[in-house]
């Protein structure tokens, strides 16, 4: 399993925590958390996607990685369907 995280600014001045990676059971996955929303985890979850559980397509994940400016090596691995 791999897990990478970064903080980015959202559209409404939110601090969004992005976690993403690859897992043998989930495939490619990502989570988006709004760190400024509420005190409980369920209040902070914005979006949760994975290849297995929600049908996240490789192309959509690749575009997501480009949007969040993930390292080039991560994008290259997804482009050729390899874990990173």
N, CA, C and O atoms as CSV, one atom per row, in Angstrom:
chain,resi,resn,atom,element,x,y,z
A,1,UNK,N,N,0.847,-1.184,0.000
A,1,UNK,CA,C,0.000,0.000,0.000
A,1,UNK,C,C,0.883,1.235,0.000
A,1,UNK,O,O,1.943,1.271,0.625
A,2,UNK,N,N,0.420,2.235,-0.712
A,2,UNK,CA,C,1.092,3.532,-0.657
A,2,UNK,C,C,0.091,4.577,-0.195
A,2,UNK,O,O,-1.112,4.454,-0.426
A,3,UNK,N,N,0.608,5.607,0.461
A,3,UNK,CA,C,-0.239,6.698,0.928
A,3,UNK,C,C,0.591,7.980,0.918
A,3,UNK,O,O,1.649,8.069,1.542
A,4,UNK,N,N,0.080,8.960,0.193
A,4,UNK,CA,C,0.725,10.263,0.105
A,4,UNK,C,C,-0.315,11.308,0.479
A,4,UNK,O,O,-1.500,11.143,0.190
A,5,UNK,N,N,0.127,12.381,1.120
A,5,UNK,CA,C,-0.801,13.428,1.541
A,5,UNK,C,C,-0.221,14.796,1.218
A,5,UNK,O,O,0.994,14.988,1.189
A,6,UNK,N,N,-1.120,15.739,0.977
A,6,UNK,CA,C,-0.725,17.127,0.802
A,6,UNK,C,C,-1.902,18.017,1.156
A,6,UNK,O,O,-3.055,17.592,1.087
A,7,UNK,N,N,-1.614,19.230,1.527
A,7,UNK,CA,C,-2.635,20.226,1.851
A,7,UNK,C,C,-2.692,21.216,0.696
A,7,UNK,O,O,-1.665,21.731,0.254
A,8,UNK,N,N,-3.910,21.478,0.211
A,8,UNK,CA,C,-4.100,22.482,-0.835
A,8,UNK,C,C,-5.224,23.419,-0.416
A,8,UNK,O,O,-6.025,23.090,0.459
A,9,UNK,N,N,-5.278,24.569,-1.036
A,9,UNK,CA,C,-6.358,25.525,-0.782
A,9,UNK,C,C,-7.542,25.184,-1.684
A,9,UNK,O,O,-7.376,24.975,-2.886
A,10,UNK,N,N,-8.732,25.131,-1.098
A,10,UNK,CA,C,-9.939,24.867,-1.854
A,10,UNK,C,C,-10.524,26.128,-2.458
A,10,UNK,O,O,-9.966,27.216,-2.315
A,11,UNK,N,N,-11.657,25.974,-3.135
A,11,UNK,CA,C,-12.326,27.098,-3.797
A,11,UNK,C,C,-12.819,28.153,-2.815
A,11,UNK,O,O,-12.895,29.334,-3.156
A,12,UNK,N,N,-13.148,27.740,-1.619
A,12,UNK,CA,C,-13.739,28.666,-0.636
A,12,UNK,C,C,-12.780,28.914,0.524
A,12,UNK,O,O,-13.208,28.990,1.676
A,13,UNK,N,N,-11.495,29.038,0.233
A,13,UNK,CA,C,-10.446,29.240,1.247
A,13,UNK,C,C,-10.403,28.130,2.288
A,13,UNK,O,O,-10.040,28.360,3.442
A,14,UNK,N,N,-10.774,26.934,1.873
A,14,UNK,CA,C,-10.684,25.799,2.784
A,14,UNK,C,C,-9.263,25.248,2.734
A,14,UNK,O,O,-8.564,25.383,1.730
A,15,UNK,N,N,-8.854,24.630,3.825
A,15,UNK,CA,C,-7.626,23.849,3.826
A,15,UNK,C,C,-8.043,22.412,3.553
A,15,UNK,O,O,-8.588,21.740,4.429
A,16,UNK,N,N,-7.784,21.941,2.335
A,16,UNK,CA,C,-8.166,20.587,1.950
A,16,UNK,C,C,-6.971,19.664,2.089
A,16,UNK,O,O,-5.899,19.933,1.546
A,17,UNK,N,N,-7.161,18.573,2.819
A,17,UNK,CA,C,-6.128,17.556,2.948
A,17,UNK,C,C,-6.442,16.470,1.926
A,17,UNK,O,O,-7.506,15.852,1.964
A,18,UNK,N,N,-5.514,16.251,1.025
A,18,UNK,CA,C,-5.665,15.257,-0.017
A,18,UNK,C,C,-4.776,14.078,0.334
A,18,UNK,O,O,-3.574,14.249,0.543
A,19,UNK,N,N,-5.349,12.887,0.401
A,19,UNK,CA,C,-4.582,11.664,0.574
A,19,UNK,C,C,-4.878,10.785,-0.622
A,19,UNK,O,O,-6.021,10.703,-1.071
A,20,UNK,N,N,-3.845,10.122,-1.145
A,20,UNK,CA,C,-4.042,9.279,-2.317
A,20,UNK,C,C,-2.985,8.188,-2.346
A,20,UNK,O,O,-1.973,8.265,-1.649
A,21,UNK,N,N,-3.232,7.177,-3.157
A,21,UNK,CA,C,-2.242,6.119,-3.283
A,21,UNK,C,C,-2.774,4.921,-4.033
A,21,UNK,O,O,-3.734,5.008,-4.798
A,22,UNK,N,N,-2.122,3.799,-3.791
A,22,UNK,CA,C,-2.498,2.521,-4.393
A,22,UNK,C,C,-2.509,1.478,-3.291
A,22,UNK,O,O,-1.659,1.486,-2.401
A,23,UNK,N,N,-3.484,0.580,-3.361
A,23,UNK,CA,C,-3.613,-0.494,-2.378
A,23,UNK,C,C,-4.006,-1.771,-3.114
A,23,UNK,O,O,-4.757,-1.726,-4.087
A,24,UNK,N,N,-3.495,-2.908,-2.645
A,24,UNK,CA,C,-3.802,-4.168,-3.329
A,24,UNK,C,C,-5.287,-4.513,-3.279
A,24,UNK,O,O,-5.778,-5.223,-4.157
A,25,UNK,N,N,-6.006,-4.032,-2.281
A,25,UNK,CA,C,-7.440,-4.327,-2.164
A,25,UNK,C,C,-8.327,-3.242,-2.783
A,25,UNK,O,O,-9.401,-3.549,-3.299
A,26,UNK,N,N,-7.898,-1.997,-2.739
A,26,UNK,CA,C,-8.712,-0.872,-3.228
A,26,UNK,C,C,-8.329,-0.421,-4.630
A,26,UNK,O,O,-9.120,0.251,-5.291
A,27,UNK,N,N,-7.148,-0.769,-5.096
A,27,UNK,CA,C,-6.642,-0.212,-6.348
A,27,UNK,C,C,-6.195,1.213,-6.091
A,27,UNK,O,O,-5.738,1.531,-4.993
A,28,UNK,N,N,-6.323,2.079,-7.092
A,28,UNK,CA,C,-6.017,3.488,-6.900
A,28,UNK,C,C,-7.116,4.112,-6.047
A,28,UNK,O,O,-8.284,3.747,-6.174
A,29,UNK,N,N,-6.751,5.038,-5.192
A,29,UNK,CA,C,-7.739,5.640,-4.306
A,29,UNK,C,C,-7.317,7.070,-3.953
A,29,UNK,O,O,-6.143,7.429,-4.040
A,30,UNK,N,N,-8.307,7.871,-3.554
A,30,UNK,CA,C,-8.017,9.182,-2.961
A,30,UNK,C,C,-9.148,9.603,-2.041
A,30,UNK,O,O,-10.298,9.195,-2.204
A,31,UNK,N,N,-8.787,10.435,-1.065
A,31,UNK,CA,C,-9.723,11.033,-0.108
A,31,UNK,C,C,-9.472,12.531,-0.096
A,31,UNK,O,O,-8.336,12.986,-0.228
A,32,UNK,N,N,-10.540,13.286,0.064
A,32,UNK,CA,C,-10.420,14.730,0.230
A,32,UNK,C,C,-11.113,15.096,1.532
A,32,UNK,O,O,-12.279,14.760,1.740
A,33,UNK,N,N,-10.397,15.780,2.399
A,33,UNK,CA,C,-10.906,16.192,3.702
A,33,UNK,C,C,-10.839,17.707,3.815
A,33,UNK,O,O,-9.830,18.308,3.446
A,34,UNK,N,N,-11.894,18.330,4.317
A,34,UNK,CA,C,-11.901,19.765,4.599
A,34,UNK,C,C,-11.534,19.927,6.068
A,34,UNK,O,O,-12.362,19.707,6.952
A,35,UNK,N,N,-10.307,20.306,6.315
A,35,UNK,CA,C,-9.803,20.415,7.685
A,35,UNK,C,C,-10.466,21.553,8.467
A,35,UNK,O,O,-10.322,21.621,9.688
A,36,UNK,N,N,-11.189,22.443,7.786
A,36,UNK,CA,C,-11.822,23.578,8.464
A,36,UNK,C,C,-13.287,23.307,8.813
A,36,UNK,O,O,-13.940,24.164,9.408
A,37,UNK,N,N,-13.815,22.136,8.457
A,37,UNK,CA,C,-15.240,21.839,8.659
A,37,UNK,C,C,-15.450,20.952,9.889
A,37,UNK,O,O,-15.074,19.780,9.879
A,38,UNK,N,N,-16.030,21.488,10.912
A,38,UNK,CA,C,-16.438,20.713,12.079
A,38,UNK,C,C,-15.289,20.093,12.855
A,38,UNK,O,O,-14.113,20.279,12.541
A,39,UNK,N,N,-15.679,19.346,13.886
A,39,UNK,CA,C,-14.698,18.699,14.756
A,39,UNK,C,C,-14.616,17.192,14.528
A,39,UNK,O,O,-13.611,16.565,14.864
A,40,UNK,N,N,-15.658,16.616,13.964
A,40,UNK,CA,C,-15.727,15.170,13.772
A,40,UNK,C,C,-15.263,14.795,12.353
A,40,UNK,O,O,-15.431,15.569,11.411
A,41,UNK,N,N,-14.680,13.598,12.219
A,41,UNK,CA,C,-14.206,13.144,10.904
A,41,UNK,C,C,-15.318,13.123,9.865
A,41,UNK,O,O,-15.090,13.500,8.716
A,42,UNK,N,N,-16.513,12.694,10.243
A,42,UNK,CA,C,-17.607,12.604,9.267
A,42,UNK,C,C,-17.990,13.982,8.732
A,42,UNK,O,O,-18.519,14.086,7.625
A,43,UNK,N,N,-17.733,15.038,9.498
A,43,UNK,CA,C,-18.019,16.393,9.037
A,43,UNK,C,C,-16.950,16.899,8.059
A,43,UNK,O,O,-17.219,17.790,7.253
A,44,UNK,N,N,-15.763,16.341,8.129
A,44,UNK,CA,C,-14.638,16.803,7.327
A,44,UNK,C,C,-14.517,16.103,5.981
A,44,UNK,O,O,-13.902,16.653,5.067
A,45,UNK,N,N,-15.081,14.910,5.826
A,45,UNK,CA,C,-14.950,14.152,4.582
A,45,UNK,C,C,-15.682,14.852,3.445
A,45,UNK,O,O,-16.882,15.107,3.546
A,46,UNK,N,N,-14.973,15.163,2.368
A,46,UNK,CA,C,-15.553,15.811,1.201
A,46,UNK,C,C,-15.820,14.774,0.113
A,46,UNK,O,O,-16.905,14.737,-0.469
A,47,UNK,N,N,-14.821,13.932,-0.155
A,47,UNK,CA,C,-14.957,12.949,-1.222
A,47,UNK,C,C,-14.023,11.771,-0.955
A,47,UNK,O,O,-12.924,11.927,-0.423
A,48,UNK,N,N,-14.497,10.593,-1.341
A,48,UNK,CA,C,-13.720,9.371,-1.159
A,48,UNK,C,C,-13.934,8.502,-2.393
A,48,UNK,O,O,-15.069,8.140,-2.705
A,49,UNK,N,N,-12.863,8.165,-3.091
A,49,UNK,CA,C,-12.956,7.393,-4.328
A,49,UNK,C,C,-11.928,6.270,-4.324
A,49,UNK,O,O,-10.840,6.415,-3.767
A,50,UNK,N,N,-12.280,5.146,-4.952
A,50,UNK,CA,C,-11.317,4.069,-5.165
A,50,UNK,C,C,-11.729,3.272,-6.395
A,50,UNK,O,O,-12.893,3.273,-6.797
A,51,UNK,N,N,-10.756,2.597,-6.979
A,51,UNK,CA,C,-11.023,1.783,-8.169
A,51,UNK,C,C,-12.041,0.694,-7.876
A,51,UNK,O,O,-12.934,0.448,-8.687
A,52,UNK,N,N,-11.919,0.045,-6.738
A,52,UNK,CA,C,-12.761,-1.104,-6.422
A,52,UNK,C,C,-14.114,-0.693,-5.846
A,52,UNK,O,O,-15.150,-1.171,-6.309
A,53,UNK,N,N,-14.121,0.174,-4.855
A,53,UNK,CA,C,-15.373,0.477,-4.140
A,53,UNK,C,C,-16.279,1.460,-4.877
A,53,UNK,O,O,-17.501,1.339,-4.799
A,54,UNK,N,N,-15.713,2.417,-5.582
A,54,UNK,CA,C,-16.573,3.412,-6.245
A,54,UNK,C,C,-16.387,3.443,-7.766
A,54,UNK,O,O,-16.997,4.267,-8.446
A,55,UNK,N,N,-15.561,2.563,-8.292
A,55,UNK,CA,C,-15.392,2.498,-9.737
A,55,UNK,C,C,-14.526,3.608,-10.319
A,55,UNK,O,O,-14.700,3.981,-11.479
A,56,UNK,N,N,-13.599,4.138,-9.531
A,56,UNK,CA,C,-12.696,5.183,-10.014
A,56,UNK,C,C,-11.910,4.655,-11.215
A,56,UNK,O,O,-11.217,3.642,-11.120
A,57,UNK,N,N,-12.027,5.347,-12.331
A,57,UNK,CA,C,-11.319,4.930,-13.549
A,57,UNK,C,C,-9.896,5.474,-13.544
A,57,UNK,O,O,-9.624,6.542,-12.995
A,58,UNK,N,N,-9.004,4.726,-14.160
A,58,UNK,CA,C,-7.591,5.105,-14.199
A,58,UNK,C,C,-7.412,6.503,-14.795
A,58,UNK,O,O,-6.626,7.296,-14.277
A,59,UNK,N,N,-8.127,6.812,-15.872
A,59,UNK,CA,C,-8.015,8.122,-16.506
A,59,UNK,C,C,-8.454,9.252,-15.588
A,59,UNK,O,O,-7.842,10.320,-15.571
A,60,UNK,N,N,-9.517,9.015,-14.825
A,60,UNK,CA,C,-9.993,10.033,-13.885
A,60,UNK,C,C,-8.986,10.252,-12.759
A,60,UNK,O,O,-8.763,11.381,-12.321
A,61,UNK,N,N,-8.381,9.158,-12.297
A,61,UNK,CA,C,-7.367,9.269,-11.247
A,61,UNK,C,C,-6.147,10.020,-11.776
A,61,UNK,O,O,-5.581,10.862,-11.079
A,62,UNK,N,N,-5.746,9.714,-13.001
A,62,UNK,CA,C,-4.620,10.405,-13.629
A,62,UNK,C,C,-4.880,11.912,-13.694
A,62,UNK,O,O,-4.004,12.705,-13.352
A,63,UNK,N,N,-6.072,12.308,-14.128
A,63,UNK,CA,C,-6.428,13.730,-14.189
A,63,UNK,C,C,-6.430,14.364,-12.807
A,63,UNK,O,O,-6.009,15.509,-12.642
A,64,UNK,N,N,-6.909,13.613,-11.809
A,64,UNK,CA,C,-6.896,14.100,-10.428
A,64,UNK,C,C,-5.461,14.378,-9.978
A,64,UNK,O,O,-5.191,15.416,-9.374
A,65,UNK,N,N,-4.543,13.457,-10.269
A,65,UNK,CA,C,-3.146,13.648,-9.882
A,65,UNK,C,C,-2.548,14.881,-10.563
A,65,UNK,O,O,-1.792,15.627,-9.941
A,66,UNK,N,N,-2.878,15.095,-11.816
A,66,UNK,CA,C,-2.392,16.290,-12.507
A,66,UNK,C,C,-2.950,17.554,-11.858
A,66,UNK,O,O,-2.232,18.541,-11.693
A,67,UNK,N,N,-4.217,17.522,-11.494
A,67,UNK,CA,C,-4.871,18.694,-10.890
A,67,UNK,C,C,-4.237,19.083,-9.560
A,67,UNK,O,O,-4.090,20.269,-9.265
A,68,UNK,N,N,-3.862,18.090,-8.757
A,68,UNK,CA,C,-3.268,18.388,-7.447
A,68,UNK,C,C,-1.749,18.521,-7.517
A,68,UNK,O,O,-1.082,18.696,-6.497
A,69,UNK,N,N,-1.212,18.436,-8.738
A,69,UNK,CA,C,0.231,18.580,-8.956
A,69,UNK,C,C,1.030,17.522,-8.194
A,69,UNK,O,O,1.996,17.832,-7.497
A,70,UNK,N,N,0.604,16.271,-8.345
A,70,UNK,CA,C,1.316,15.145,-7.741
A,70,UNK,C,C,2.662,14.977,-8.439
A,70,UNK,O,O,2.835,15.455,-9.560
A,71,UNK,N,N,3.617,14.308,-7.799
A,71,UNK,CA,C,4.916,14.091,-8.439
A,71,UNK,C,C,4.780,13.380,-9.788
A,71,UNK,O,O,3.910,12.532,-9.983
A,72,UNK,N,N,5.659,13.751,-10.698
A,72,UNK,CA,C,5.627,13.210,-12.061
A,72,UNK,C,C,5.678,11.684,-12.062
A,72,UNK,O,O,4.994,11.051,-12.867
A,73,UNK,N,N,6.465,11.086,-11.187
A,73,UNK,CA,C,6.614,9.628,-11.136
A,73,UNK,C,C,5.282,8.949,-10.810
A,73,UNK,O,O,4.984,7.885,-11.353
A,74,UNK,N,N,4.487,9.545,-9.938
A,74,UNK,CA,C,3.172,8.978,-9.613
A,74,UNK,C,C,2.286,8.971,-10.853
A,74,UNK,O,O,1.625,7.974,-11.144
A,75,UNK,N,N,2.275,10.079,-11.578
A,75,UNK,CA,C,1.465,10.180,-12.795
A,75,UNK,C,C,1.927,9.182,-13.848
A,75,UNK,O,O,1.104,8.545,-14.506
A,76,UNK,N,N,3.227,9.044,-14.008
A,76,UNK,CA,C,3.766,8.101,-14.983
A,76,UNK,C,C,3.362,6.666,-14.652
A,76,UNK,O,O,3.002,5.902,-15.548
A,77,UNK,N,N,3.418,6.300,-13.388
A,77,UNK,CA,C,3.037,4.942,-12.983
A,77,UNK,C,C,1.562,4.674,-13.257
A,77,UNK,O,O,1.205,3.592,-13.722
A,78,UNK,N,N,0.708,5.643,-12.975
A,78,UNK,CA,C,-0.717,5.459,-13.251
A,78,UNK,C,C,-0.953,5.342,-14.750
A,78,UNK,O,O,-1.792,4.553,-15.186
A,79,UNK,N,N,-0.226,6.114,-15.538
A,79,UNK,CA,C,-0.400,6.083,-16.996
A,79,UNK,C,C,-0.143,4.695,-17.570
A,79,UNK,O,O,-0.757,4.309,-18.565
A,80,UNK,N,N,0.764,3.942,-16.948
A,80,UNK,CA,C,1.059,2.592,-17.433
A,80,UNK,C,C,0.504,1.520,-16.498
A,80,UNK,O,O,0.916,0.361,-16.551
A,81,UNK,N,N,-0.440,1.923,-15.637
A,81,UNK,CA,C,-1.163,1.010,-14.753
A,81,UNK,C,C,-0.273,0.234,-13.781
A,81,UNK,O,O,-0.418,-0.977,-13.613
A,82,UNK,N,N,0.657,0.963,-13.140
A,82,UNK,CA,C,1.531,0.365,-12.140
A,82,UNK,C,C,1.272,1.004,-10.771
A,82,UNK,O,O,0.884,2.170,-10.695
A,83,UNK,N,N,1.482,0.254,-9.702
A,83,UNK,CA,C,1.384,0.863,-8.365
A,83,UNK,C,C,2.548,1.830,-8.146
A,83,UNK,O,O,3.556,1.766,-8.849
A,84,UNK,N,N,2.407,2.706,-7.189
A,84,UNK,CA,C,3.503,3.623,-6.855
A,84,UNK,C,C,3.619,3.743,-5.359
A,84,UNK,O,O,4.481,4.468,-4.863
